Amino acid sequence: MTKFLGADITVFDMTNTYLKVLLLFSPAFICNNVLLCVVRNDGNPQLAMIATIGSSFSNIILDYIFIFPYKMGIFGAVLATGIAPVIGIVILAPHWLKKTKRFHMVKSKLYLEMVKINFSLGFPSLLAQISSGVVMITFNYIILRLLGNVGVAAYGVAADISLVVVNIYTGISQGVQPLLNKAYGEEKEEKIKKFLKYAVFSVGIISLGIYGTIFMFADTIVYIFNGENNELLQQVATTGLKLYFTSVLFVGFNITIAMYFTSIEKVIPAHMISLLRGFILVILIAFLLSAFWNMTGVWLAFTVTEAIVMLLGIKLYQIYSRKVF
């Protein structure tokens, strides 16, 4: 897997260590994400938020402790990352002791039809979560051929920030999801439209703020990541951030509209959006634009993909909003 991700001899050992340790903690990551969703939908969104913030900040604090005072290097970094979801699970645990909780474990038969429904409705969310990884692998492969490790490092700056930005949009979409579900269950179409409008408006305002901040402070942001003061890295990454993050004007909408379709049990449009932006379209456009415009094409591939998917999402909304029930 390390070789598949494009690691050369200079970063192979570190990448190999990071992946091996991270995979050991994969059950904790899965369990934490599932419990966050269950607790949030069980009427306790405050605890879910506390668990998310707590695990995230613990990652930052443990990163510093393990890497600097204890000098554990890359192993310390991945250990801190692996412990973070465990802390999140511990924070969520008291919810199951509350008498007011509505969700309970019960003995039940395996109903294949229910499994099929759950899988089809959850599949778009799965694609949304792993799309960042697919994009990262594809872009790493292309950039290694264009600029080598310096190019990959420059893209790494954008990718790290992008993960934070995407998580903000994911948080908004997951926050509105129980409201959309409830309104859909009550067959209140006006409420569904109102909640979606609020979510899209919030995403739009946040996107403008994010891009404005990145555009004005791109050089400073890259400098924080550029510990070796590599001039080529500084130049490539600064230009890249300004181009790459034009995508935020579309990403938030696409994540939100995919969650909207899932919440109202419209599986087909949710699948279409997730597949196109996570796999099919982004990979094709990345190879196509990089062939014509090299790194400029790489930086703009994500934006072009998300813009096309946004236009499709608007059209699908117009079609399916006429037949919500």
KOLVOTI-706610 format. One line per field, with one value per residue: residue number from 1; residue in three letters; z, x, y of N, C-alpha, C in turn. Coordinates in steps of 0.05 Angstrom, whole numbers, plus 5000, padded with zeros to 4 digits. Layout:
! KOLVOTI-706610
i: (NUM ...)
aa: (ALA ...)
nup: (Z ...)
neast: (X ...)
nnorth: (Y ...)
caup: (Z ...)
caeast: (X ...)
canorth: (Y ...)
cup: (Z ...)
ceast: (X ...)
cnorth: (Y ...)
***
This chain:
! KOLVOTI-706610
i: (1 2 3 4 5 6 7 8 9 10 11 12 13 14 15 16 17 18 19 20 21 22 23 24 25 26 27 28 29 30 31 32 33 34 35 36 37 38 39 40 41 42 43 44 45 46 47 48 49 50 51 52 53 54 55 56 57 58 59 60 61 62 63 64 65 66 67 68 69 70 71 72 73 74 75 76 77 78 79 80 81 82 83 84 85 86 87 88 89 90 91 92 93 94 95 96 97 98 99 100 101 102 103 104 105 106 107 108 109 110 111 112 113 114 115 116 117 118 119 120 121 122 123 124 125 126 127 128 129 130 131 132 133 134 135 136 137 138 139 140 141 142 143 144 145 146 147 148 149 150 151 152 153 154 155 156 157 158 159 160 161 162 163 164 165 166 167 168 169 170 171 172 173 174 175 176 177 178 179 180 181 182 183 184 185 186 187 188 189 190 191 192 193 194 195 196 197 198 199 200 201 202 203 204 205 206 207 208 209 210 211 212 213 214 215 216 217 218 219 220 221 222 223 224 225 226 227 228 229 230 231 232 233 234 235 236 237 238 239 240 241 242 243 244 245 246 247 248 249 250 251 252 253 254 255 256 257 258 259 260 261 262 263 264 265 266 267 268 269 270 271 272 273 274 275 276 277 278 279 280 281 282 283 284 285 286 287 288 289 290 291 292 293 294 295 296 297 298 299 300 301 302 303 304 305 306 307 308 309 310 311 312 313 314 315 316 317 318 319 320 321 322 323 324 325)
aa: (MET THR LYS PHE LEU GLY ALA ASP ILE THR VAL PHE ASP MET THR ASN THR TYR LEU LYS VAL LEU LEU LEU PHE SER PRO ALA PHE ILE CYS ASN ASN VAL LEU LEU CYS VAL VAL ARG ASN ASP GLY ASN PRO GLN LEU ALA MET ILE ALA THR ILE GLY SER SER PHE SER ASN ILE ILE LEU ASP TYR ILE PHE ILE PHE PRO TYR LYS MET GLY ILE PHE GLY ALA VAL LEU ALA THR GLY ILE ALA PRO VAL ILE GLY ILE VAL ILE LEU ALA PRO HIS TRP LEU LYS LYS THR LYS ARG PHE HIS MET VAL LYS SER LYS LEU TYR LEU GLU MET VAL LYS ILE ASN PHE SER LEU GLY PHE PRO SER LEU LEU ALA GLN ILE SER SER GLY VAL VAL MET ILE THR PHE ASN TYR ILE ILE LEU ARG LEU LEU GLY ASN VAL GLY VAL ALA ALA TYR GLY VAL ALA ALA ASP ILE SER LEU VAL VAL VAL ASN ILE TYR THR GLY ILE SER GLN GLY VAL GLN PRO LEU LEU ASN LYS ALA TYR GLY GLU GLU LYS GLU GLU LYS ILE LYS LYS PHE LEU LYS TYR ALA VAL PHE SER VAL GLY ILE ILE SER LEU GLY ILE TYR GLY THR ILE PHE MET PHE ALA ASP THR ILE VAL TYR ILE PHE ASN GLY GLU ASN ASN GLU LEU LEU GLN GLN VAL ALA THR THR GLY LEU LYS LEU TYR PHE THR SER VAL LEU PHE VAL GLY PHE ASN ILE THR ILE ALA MET TYR PHE THR SER ILE GLU LYS VAL ILE PRO ALA HIS MET ILE SER LEU LEU ARG GLY PHE ILE LEU VAL ILE LEU ILE ALA PHE LEU LEU SER ALA PHE TRP ASN MET THR GLY VAL TRP LEU ALA PHE THR VAL THR GLU ALA ILE VAL MET LEU LEU GLY ILE LYS LEU TYR GLN ILE TYR SER ARG LYS VAL PHE)
nup: (5000 5015 4974 4932 4943 4926 4953 4956 4965 5003 5037 5049 5096 5138 5120 5116 5170 5192 5166 5182 5238 5241 5217 5256 5292 5266 5278 5322 5299 5265 5301 5333 5297 5283 5334 5345 5306 5323 5376 5366 5336 5374 5406 5432 5414 5435 5467 5428 5399 5437 5444 5393 5390 5435 5422 5377 5395 5432 5399 5376 5422 5442 5398 5401 5451 5444 5399 5409 5469 5482 5438 5396 5343 5278 5294 5342 5324 5294 5334 5368 5335 5330 5383 5391 5370 5408 5455 5441 5441 5495 5517 5496 5522 5572 5554 5545 5595 5611 5629 5597 5545 5479 5441 5440 5451 5423 5417 5355 5292 5231 5181 5114 5078 5107 5115 5063 5052 5090 5074 5022 5033 5065 5033 5000 5039 5056 5009 5007 5050 5037 4991 4994 5005 4958 4920 4939 4932 4876 4859 4883 4853 4802 4811 4829 4782 4756 4788 4828 4896 4920 4895 4914 4968 4968 4950 4993 5033 5015 5016 5070 5093 5065 5084 5135 5120 5090 5130 5161 5127 5125 5178 5181 5145 5170 5216 5200 5181 5219 5227 5176 5168 5208 5192 5143 5158 5183 5141 5125 5080 5072 5116 5106 5060 5083 5122 5089 5059 5099 5112 5063 5056 5101 5089 5043 5062 5098 5061 5029 5069 5081 5032 5023 5067 5058 5008 5019 5058 5039 5030 5081 5107 5079 5094 5147 5144 5116 5139 5126 5095 5039 4977 4927 4942 4973 4934 4896 4928 4949 4904 4889 4931 4925 4876 4883 4925 4904 4897 4943 4938 4916 4938 4990 4980 4949 4984 5022 4992 4976 5025 5036 4997 5014 5064 5051 5029 4975 4937 4888 4864 4905 4903 4852 4856 4896 4873 4826 4843 4878 4854 4795 4760 4782 4778 4723 4704 4731 4708 4655 4655 4678 4638 4600 4625 4664 4731 4742 4720 4754 4803 4791 4779 4819 4830 4780 4776 4822 4809 4763 4785 4822 4788 4766 4814 4827 4785 4793 4842 4827 4797 4834 4877 4864 4874 4928 4965)
neast: (5017 5040 5076 5040 5014 5051 5099 5168 5237 5255 5214 5191 5197 5175 5122 5105 5107 5069 5021 5014 5007 4963 4923 4916 4885 4838 4787 4771 4764 4721 4681 4676 4656 4607 4581 4579 4542 4496 4488 4480 4432 4399 4380 4419 4457 4493 4529 4553 4579 4615 4646 4669 4699 4731 4761 4788 4820 4850 4882 4915 4942 4967 4998 5038 5061 5080 5114 5151 5169 5174 5199 5183 5176 5150 5121 5099 5066 5026 5007 4983 4942 4914 4896 4860 4804 4791 4788 4744 4704 4703 4684 4633 4610 4579 4528 4499 4485 4445 4376 4341 4352 4335 4347 4361 4396 4371 4349 4346 4322 4358 4343 4342 4322 4321 4375 4391 4365 4389 4443 4440 4423 4464 4509 4523 4544 4587 4619 4628 4661 4707 4724 4760 4808 4814 4820 4867 4905 4903 4920 4970 4998 4998 5024 5074 5098 5101 5126 5154 5176 5174 5130 5090 5093 5076 5024 5007 5001 4955 4920 4917 4894 4847 4821 4805 4769 4731 4711 4684 4641 4619 4603 4562 4525 4515 4493 4445 4420 4388 4345 4323 4309 4269 4231 4218 4197 4151 4125 4128 4136 4149 4181 4225 4247 4259 4299 4339 4350 4371 4417 4446 4453 4485 4530 4547 4560 4602 4638 4654 4681 4722 4750 4765 4799 4840 4859 4880 4919 4952 5007 5029 5005 5027 5080 5079 5076 5122 5176 5230 5240 5238 5243 5220 5178 5148 5132 5103 5063 5036 5014 4983 4946 4912 4888 4868 4831 4788 4750 4719 4674 4637 4641 4617 4563 4553 4564 4524 4476 4478 4472 4420 4389 4397 4373 4319 4308 4321 4356 4383 4399 4433 4473 4493 4516 4555 4587 4606 4635 4671 4698 4692 4688 4725 4775 4781 4781 4825 4869 4862 4864 4915 4947 4943 4954 4992 5015 4980 4933 4925 4915 4867 4832 4800 4765 4738 4713 4678 4646 4619 4591 4559 4524 4497 4474 4439 4403 4383 4358 4317 4287 4274 4251 4200 4173 4176 4147)
nnorth: (4976 5024 5034 5037 5084 5120 5131 5145 5125 5162 5175 5128 5093 5124 5132 5078 5062 5097 5082 5029 5031 5065 5034 4995 5022 5028 5002 5034 5084 5074 5057 5103 5141 5118 5117 5172 5189 5160 5179 5234 5232 5211 5250 5279 5321 5357 5329 5298 5337 5355 5310 5306 5353 5345 5299 5317 5360 5333 5303 5342 5361 5314 5303 5343 5329 5276 5281 5323 5332 5276 5257 5220 5219 5202 5158 5175 5215 5187 5154 5191 5207 5159 5150 5191 5179 5141 5169 5200 5161 5147 5195 5195 5152 5160 5172 5126 5110 5141 5149 5172 5161 5141 5103 5034 4972 4915 4847 4817 4791 4780 4821 4821 4857 4905 4912 4920 4969 5003 5000 5022 5075 5093 5090 5135 5171 5141 5143 5197 5204 5174 5197 5239 5213 5184 5224 5247 5206 5200 5252 5255 5216 5239 5289 5273 5257 5305 5345 5320 5305 5356 5379 5345 5355 5408 5402 5373 5411 5439 5396 5381 5427 5426 5380 5397 5438 5410 5377 5416 5428 5378 5373 5411 5389 5340 5360 5382 5338 5304 5339 5344 5291 5284 5322 5300 5251 5269 5288 5342 5386 5440 5451 5418 5443 5492 5479 5459 5505 5539 5510 5510 5565 5577 5547 5574 5626 5613 5591 5635 5665 5629 5624 5677 5686 5648 5666 5717 5706 5666 5660 5665 5622 5578 5586 5571 5515 5505 5488 5483 5526 5524 5552 5540 5505 5542 5578 5547 5523 5568 5593 5549 5543 5587 5575 5522 5526 5554 5518 5513 5543 5510 5459 5454 5460 5413 5371 5381 5377 5324 5299 5317 5290 5238 5240 5246 5198 5191 5156 5148 5201 5217 5178 5188 5240 5231 5191 5215 5262 5239 5197 5182 5230 5267 5241 5233 5286 5307 5280 5296 5355 5362 5342 5381 5431 5423 5434 5476 5456 5412 5438 5463 5422 5399 5441 5448 5398 5398 5442 5425 5382 5409 5438 5395 5376 5417 5413 5361 5369 5404 5368 5325 5352 5362 5316 5297 5267)
caup: (5000 5016 4947 4915 4948 4913 4970 4946 4986 5023 5056 5051 5123 5154 5110 5124 5199 5197 5156 5198 5264 5236 5211 5281 5306 5248 5292 5339 5282 5255 5324 5342 5277 5287 5359 5342 5291 5339 5398 5355 5329 5398 5421 5449 5396 5450 5475 5403 5393 5457 5437 5369 5397 5453 5408 5358 5411 5445 5378 5374 5447 5442 5377 5412 5473 5434 5379 5420 5494 5482 5414 5385 5314 5263 5309 5361 5310 5288 5359 5377 5317 5337 5409 5390 5370 5433 5474 5433 5450 5525 5523 5489 5538 5592 5542 5547 5622 5615 5627 5576 5518 5464 5426 5457 5438 5426 5402 5331 5270 5209 5159 5091 5065 5123 5110 5037 5054 5105 5057 5000 5043 5077 5014 4992 5061 5054 4987 5014 5070 5025 4967 4999 5002 4929 4907 4948 4918 4847 4856 4890 4830 4780 4819 4830 4755 4746 4805 4848 4924 4926 4887 4932 4993 4963 4950 5020 5048 5007 5024 5099 5099 5052 5102 5155 5107 5083 5156 5168 5111 5134 5204 5175 5133 5190 5236 5189 5174 5236 5223 5151 5173 5224 5176 5122 5172 5189 5115 5125 5058 5076 5136 5092 5043 5101 5134 5067 5052 5120 5109 5039 5062 5120 5074 5025 5077 5107 5038 5023 5089 5079 5009 5027 5086 5045 4986 5031 5075 5028 5033 5110 5113 5069 5110 5172 5136 5103 5160 5114 5079 5011 4960 4906 4956 4980 4910 4884 4947 4952 4880 4889 4950 4913 4855 4892 4943 4891 4899 4967 4930 4906 4954 5012 4968 4940 5008 5034 4975 4977 5051 5033 4982 5031 5086 5042 5017 4946 4936 4862 4861 4925 4892 4829 4865 4910 4854 4807 4856 4894 4839 4766 4747 4792 4768 4694 4700 4741 4687 4631 4659 4683 4613 4584 4640 4685 4758 4742 4715 4778 4823 4783 4773 4840 4826 4757 4783 4841 4795 4746 4802 4833 4768 4766 4839 4825 4766 4807 4863 4813 4789 4856 4896 4856 4882 4953 4977)
caeast: (5000 5057 5086 5017 5009 5071 5121 5194 5255 5260 5192 5178 5196 5156 5095 5099 5101 5044 4998 5011 4996 4936 4904 4910 4864 4815 4762 4764 4754 4695 4663 4672 4639 4580 4570 4573 4517 4474 4483 4468 4404 4385 4372 4441 4477 4514 4550 4567 4597 4637 4664 4684 4719 4750 4780 4805 4840 4869 4901 4934 4958 4983 5018 5060 5074 5094 5134 5173 5181 5181 5215 5175 5175 5126 5105 5085 5045 5004 4996 4965 4918 4898 4884 4838 4777 4786 4779 4717 4686 4701 4667 4605 4600 4558 4502 4486 4476 4422 4350 4325 4360 4313 4358 4369 4404 4351 4354 4329 4330 4371 4324 4359 4311 4330 4403 4393 4357 4410 4467 4435 4422 4490 4530 4533 4560 4613 4634 4637 4683 4732 4731 4784 4830 4817 4830 4895 4921 4905 4936 4998 5010 5002 5043 5101 5108 5105 5145 5168 5169 5167 5102 5073 5093 5059 4996 5001 4992 4928 4903 4913 4874 4822 4808 4791 4747 4710 4698 4665 4617 4607 4590 4537 4507 4507 4477 4418 4408 4366 4323 4311 4296 4245 4211 4210 4180 4126 4114 4126 4153 4160 4203 4248 4259 4270 4324 4358 4358 4389 4443 4460 4461 4507 4553 4555 4574 4627 4656 4665 4700 4745 4767 4777 4821 4862 4870 4896 4940 4963 5036 5034 4996 5047 5104 5076 5082 5148 5196 5257 5242 5242 5232 5203 5154 5133 5120 5083 5041 5021 4997 4964 4924 4894 4873 4854 4808 4764 4731 4702 4649 4620 4643 4598 4536 4551 4562 4498 4454 4479 4459 4392 4377 4398 4353 4291 4307 4325 4382 4396 4414 4454 4494 4504 4533 4578 4605 4619 4655 4690 4713 4691 4693 4750 4799 4783 4788 4852 4888 4858 4875 4944 4960 4944 4964 5011 5006 4956 4910 4921 4902 4839 4816 4780 4745 4722 4696 4657 4628 4601 4573 4540 4504 4481 4459 4416 4383 4370 4340 4293 4271 4264 4236 4172 4162 4189 4131)
canorth: (5000 5048 5038 5044 5113 5136 5137 5137 5116 5182 5176 5101 5083 5139 5126 5051 5062 5112 5067 5004 5039 5077 5012 4982 5038 5031 4997 5056 5105 5066 5057 5130 5154 5106 5127 5201 5191 5150 5198 5258 5226 5203 5274 5290 5332 5372 5310 5290 5359 5355 5287 5313 5374 5334 5280 5332 5375 5314 5296 5364 5362 5290 5306 5358 5315 5252 5288 5340 5323 5247 5252 5194 5222 5196 5139 5191 5230 5169 5145 5212 5206 5135 5153 5211 5168 5126 5190 5207 5140 5150 5218 5188 5130 5166 5174 5100 5106 5159 5136 5186 5153 5127 5080 5012 4947 4894 4822 4819 4775 4794 4826 4828 4881 4927 4915 4932 4997 5018 5002 5041 5102 5100 5088 5162 5181 5126 5154 5224 5202 5164 5212 5255 5195 5177 5248 5250 5185 5207 5276 5248 5202 5258 5309 5261 5256 5332 5361 5304 5307 5384 5383 5330 5371 5432 5392 5364 5435 5443 5373 5383 5448 5417 5361 5413 5452 5390 5369 5437 5424 5352 5379 5425 5370 5321 5374 5386 5312 5295 5357 5336 5265 5288 5335 5281 5231 5282 5297 5371 5393 5467 5449 5406 5464 5513 5469 5458 5532 5548 5496 5520 5593 5575 5537 5596 5648 5602 5587 5661 5671 5611 5631 5703 5683 5634 5682 5739 5697 5641 5659 5660 5595 5560 5590 5555 5488 5504 5490 5484 5550 5517 5573 5528 5496 5566 5590 5528 5519 5593 5594 5527 5547 5606 5562 5498 5531 5564 5496 5515 5555 5489 5434 5454 5454 5386 5354 5386 5367 5295 5291 5323 5268 5214 5244 5242 5172 5192 5143 5151 5226 5218 5161 5201 5262 5220 5176 5234 5279 5224 5177 5182 5255 5280 5227 5239 5314 5311 5271 5313 5382 5361 5337 5406 5455 5415 5438 5492 5438 5396 5455 5470 5398 5396 5462 5441 5375 5406 5460 5409 5366 5428 5443 5371 5375 5436 5401 5338 5381 5413 5345 5309 5368 5361 5291 5290 5246)
cup: (5000 4989 4928 4919 4937 4929 4958 4970 5009 5044 5061 5080 5140 5146 5118 5153 5205 5189 5174 5225 5261 5232 5236 5296 5289 5261 5310 5323 5273 5278 5333 5323 5279 5312 5358 5328 5308 5362 5388 5348 5352 5417 5439 5431 5411 5458 5451 5395 5412 5451 5413 5375 5415 5440 5390 5373 5425 5424 5376 5398 5448 5421 5388 5433 5462 5415 5392 5447 5494 5458 5400 5354 5301 5278 5330 5348 5304 5313 5370 5361 5324 5364 5409 5388 5395 5454 5467 5443 5481 5532 5517 5507 5558 5580 5546 5575 5629 5611 5605 5548 5505 5449 5445 5440 5443 5409 5378 5310 5249 5186 5135 5078 5080 5118 5083 5037 5068 5088 5035 5009 5055 5057 5005 5014 5061 5032 4993 5032 5056 5000 4970 4996 4973 4914 4914 4934 4889 4843 4862 4866 4808 4786 4821 4803 4745 4761 4826 4877 4932 4919 4905 4959 4991 4963 4978 5037 5041 5017 5054 5106 5088 5070 5124 5144 5101 5109 5166 5153 5119 5160 5200 5164 5153 5212 5226 5183 5192 5232 5197 5154 5187 5207 5154 5134 5178 5164 5114 5104 5061 5096 5123 5075 5060 5112 5113 5060 5073 5118 5086 5044 5081 5106 5055 5039 5087 5084 5030 5043 5087 5055 5012 5046 5072 5023 4998 5046 5065 5034 5063 5118 5104 5085 5136 5167 5126 5122 5150 5097 5050 4993 4939 4918 4963 4956 4899 4902 4949 4928 4880 4908 4938 4891 4866 4908 4931 4892 4922 4960 4921 4924 4975 5002 4961 4963 5021 5018 4974 5003 5050 5019 4999 5053 5077 5025 4986 4940 4910 4859 4881 4915 4869 4837 4878 4892 4836 4820 4871 4877 4809 4754 4756 4781 4738 4689 4710 4720 4662 4634 4664 4657 4596 4599 4663 4713 4760 4738 4739 4799 4817 4779 4794 4837 4803 4763 4801 4827 4778 4763 4815 4813 4765 4790 4838 4807 4779 4829 4850 4805 4813 4876 4889 4865 4908 4966 4956)
ceast: (5017 5068 5064 5010 5030 5095 5148 5212 5259 5238 5179 5175 5176 5127 5087 5091 5074 5019 4993 4998 4967 4915 4897 4887 4839 4788 4752 4753 4726 4674 4656 4653 4610 4566 4563 4546 4493 4468 4470 4439 4387 4379 4394 4463 4499 4536 4566 4587 4621 4657 4681 4706 4741 4771 4799 4827 4860 4890 4923 4953 4977 5005 5043 5075 5091 5117 5157 5184 5190 5197 5209 5172 5149 5108 5088 5061 5021 4992 4976 4939 4901 4884 4860 4810 4770 4776 4751 4697 4682 4682 4638 4593 4578 4530 4486 4477 4451 4395 4333 4332 4338 4322 4368 4378 4382 4358 4335 4340 4344 4352 4340 4348 4320 4359 4407 4386 4379 4435 4463 4435 4448 4513 4540 4551 4587 4630 4645 4661 4709 4740 4756 4809 4836 4829 4860 4913 4925 4923 4965 5012 5016 5024 5071 5114 5115 5127 5160 5158 5161 5138 5083 5071 5075 5030 4988 4991 4962 4910 4898 4892 4847 4807 4793 4766 4724 4696 4679 4639 4603 4592 4563 4517 4497 4489 4448 4404 4385 4341 4308 4297 4269 4223 4200 4191 4152 4112 4109 4146 4165 4183 4229 4262 4272 4297 4346 4368 4377 4417 4459 4470 4485 4533 4564 4571 4601 4648 4669 4686 4725 4763 4780 4801 4845 4875 4889 4921 4954 4992 5043 5026 5017 5073 5103 5083 5110 5171 5224 5261 5250 5228 5212 5176 5136 5118 5097 5059 5024 5003 4975 4941 4903 4877 4856 4829 4786 4742 4712 4675 4629 4619 4621 4570 4533 4549 4534 4475 4454 4466 4429 4378 4376 4376 4325 4288 4307 4354 4397 4411 4437 4478 4508 4524 4558 4598 4620 4641 4676 4708 4714 4701 4720 4775 4803 4793 4817 4873 4886 4871 4905 4959 4963 4958 4982 5000 4982 4931 4904 4906 4873 4821 4794 4758 4726 4703 4672 4637 4608 4581 4552 4517 4485 4463 4435 4395 4368 4351 4314 4275 4258 4248 4207 4158 4175 4174 4117)
cnorth: (5025 5054 5048 5074 5131 5143 5127 5130 5136 5183 5149 5092 5097 5133 5098 5049 5075 5095 5042 5011 5049 5055 4996 4996 5041 5024 5020 5079 5099 5068 5085 5145 5144 5117 5156 5204 5182 5169 5223 5255 5217 5226 5285 5301 5347 5353 5301 5312 5360 5333 5293 5333 5362 5315 5296 5347 5356 5305 5317 5364 5338 5291 5320 5342 5292 5260 5303 5331 5294 5239 5225 5196 5215 5176 5154 5206 5211 5158 5165 5211 5182 5136 5171 5199 5152 5146 5199 5187 5141 5173 5212 5167 5137 5168 5149 5094 5123 5144 5148 5178 5137 5103 5059 4988 4927 4870 4822 4799 4792 4797 4837 4853 4906 4933 4929 4962 5014 5021 5023 5070 5111 5101 5116 5174 5167 5138 5181 5223 5193 5179 5228 5238 5188 5200 5252 5231 5192 5231 5271 5235 5221 5278 5298 5261 5284 5347 5345 5310 5336 5389 5369 5344 5395 5424 5383 5387 5439 5421 5374 5403 5439 5397 5376 5427 5433 5380 5390 5433 5398 5356 5392 5406 5349 5334 5377 5360 5303 5313 5350 5310 5268 5301 5317 5260 5243 5292 5327 5382 5421 5467 5438 5428 5486 5504 5468 5486 5544 5536 5507 5549 5594 5567 5559 5618 5638 5599 5614 5670 5655 5620 5658 5702 5670 5651 5704 5729 5671 5639 5653 5632 5575 5562 5573 5526 5484 5508 5493 5508 5544 5537 5562 5518 5520 5577 5573 5526 5545 5597 5573 5531 5566 5594 5539 5505 5548 5543 5498 5528 5535 5464 5432 5448 5425 5366 5357 5374 5337 5285 5296 5300 5243 5216 5240 5217 5172 5182 5149 5178 5228 5201 5175 5223 5251 5206 5195 5250 5264 5206 5184 5208 5267 5267 5234 5268 5320 5303 5288 5340 5382 5356 5363 5429 5447 5420 5456 5475 5421 5413 5460 5446 5394 5416 5456 5418 5383 5425 5445 5393 5384 5434 5419 5369 5393 5425 5378 5348 5390 5390 5331 5326 5369 5336 5280 5266 5230)
***
